[in-house]
């Protein structure tokens, strides 16, 4: 497949991915269950839904070496932390604030690459990063007018960005060894195990939730998880930076849905800050894509 045809073929999956992931924050807001319980049942149910497909591809498990099993475990641990932190963030702050901070993901990815792999960047990239970070500070500043918990929610959201970058960087390597179905199943499974262990160790109630909560668990397992499976599939054709472009749509989609279903509104500082975050990340990713084409 040519590069031009590949670019066209990934547009629809990316759009579906953005729409699906935008609903995650709404479902979390609807729930009164603890963040780690929401995360746990999302992963457990997602694994169960993948069992029929994985059964037909079970021979692929033989291709996974011991080192890759460790990487899959590490990736699952990062994913578990991401969900626990982000869902916790949504319990404390608005959908808009939490998802806008998630848009810093590609910038955190670049910083991680510079620290871990000595990757170089440009002055232009640093300037666009500065715009996005300043915008994120403005979003947080707007939350000062809400409550102390809202600020804690912003911090949790940023921490969730750091761990999800680790999840994506590992996935970019391992997913090309096996199908995205097997990769997703393994990572979701390890994430579920990590969350079960945490909830049992901290004595969080695993049961006793009403039908509404179980309905939310199922919705989380089906709709937003579609986005993760699509992104895992796309990593066969594009890099993590390209996929990160799709996160620019999530704050917009989630904020619109929050206004419709939750009645949430942004204060002036947050609107300006959110625009700066999206603008900065858009310019940053555009520069990275142009730079990659020249290499």
Buried (B, 14 or more C-beta within 10 A) or exposed (E): EEEEEEEEEBEEBBEEBBBBBBBBBBBBBBBEBBBBBBBBBBBBBBBEBBEEBBEEBEEBEEEBEEEBBEBBBBBBBBBBBBBBBBBBBBBBBBBBBBBBBBBBBBBBBBBBBEEEEEEEBEEEBEEBBBBBBEBBBBBBBBBEEBEEEBBBBBBBBBBBBBBBBBBBBBBBEBBEBBBBBBBBBBBBBBBBBBBBEBBEEEEBEEEEBEEEBEBBBBBBBBBBBBBBBBBBBBBEBBBBBBBBBBBBBBBBBBBEBBBEBBEBEBBEBBBBBBEBBBBBBBBBBEBBEEBEEEE
